Structures are given as C-alpha cells and as structure tokens.
Amino acid sequence: MAMESRSKVLGHASHQMLVVFPLGLLVTAVVFDGVYYFGGRDPGMAAVSYWMIVAGLVGGLAAAVPGTIDWAAIPSGTRAKAIGLWHGLGNVFGVVGLFGASWWFRRDNPSAPPDLALLLAVGGLAAGGVTAWLGGELVDRLGIGVDPGAHPNAPNSLSGRPATDSVARPRAV
C-alpha cells in the first residue's frame, strides 16, 4: 500500500523534486574535481567545483526538511521507517558531512584544493550512491511518497481528483 507524501508542491512530493538539485551539483563538483586533478590543475575547474559544493550543500539541507516531514509520517516498526532513517542519516552525515568537510578544506584557497578535499568529495559521491539507492527503495519498492491508488491512467495532480480516478485514454498511435 502506498503512502502519500506529507510535503507537496503543486500536487507532487517536494522532497523528490528538491533532491535533484544537490545531487546534480555534487556529482558535477566531483566531475570538475576530476578535470582539475587529472587535467593539469586548472584553478578555474577547482573554483567551479567549490561553488557547486556550496550550492549542493545548501540544496541538500533544504531537501532534508520535507524528507524529514515525510519520514516522520511513516508508521513505526516498518521496514520503510528503518530504511528512511538510514537514507536520511546517510545523506546528512555521509553526503553533506563529507562534502561539507571537503568544502572546509577548500575554503581558504578554492582554486587549489588539497588532495584530502578531493578524496572527501569522492567519498561523499560514494555515500550519495548508497543513499540514492535507499531513496529508490523507499519510493519504488516500499511506496513511500506515492499517491494511494496511483496508476498509469490517473488524472493530473492539479485536477483535484484522487489518483484512483481514471482519465479518458488517448488513442494508441
């Protein structure tokens, strides 16, 4: 049975909408770190990575708010509650923590980060892979953040109609 999100924007779960920004920014920061590290240590690449980390950290903390609201609504004693706890703690202490430490070691000279800062960012990326999988488990396998009755022919979320309703099917092409 699906469990609807408690934090929505225009009918859609806000946590799932917000996580794409920090994930994209932090993954791309590691890409720019790789270009910096393996491509001749161009200070511009390191500076781009630094600012992507800053924006990713802000976005990650913002995404944690509706995620916490949704997690609090999951029934206690369920697998989803446990998976959600690992997902949230892994994101805050693993992803945000490691990227935050990477930022800390870069802050005095964003254009020339120490190797430790680069390694911390890679560690944050690895932690993000695990926590993203846990988030997918919550939505895809456990139905967290999904409208009850959701189906392939459900009406638009802005219609005010429940997902259990159906809309006219378009003709097959």
PyMOL commands that set and color helices and strands:
alter all, ss='L'
color gray80, all
select helices_A, chain A and resi 14-18+20-38+43-72+79-106+115-141+157-159
alter helices_A, ss='H'
color red, helices_A
select strands_A, chain A and resi 8-9+12-13
alter strands_A, ss='S'
color yellow, strands_A
deselect
rebuild
show_as cartoon
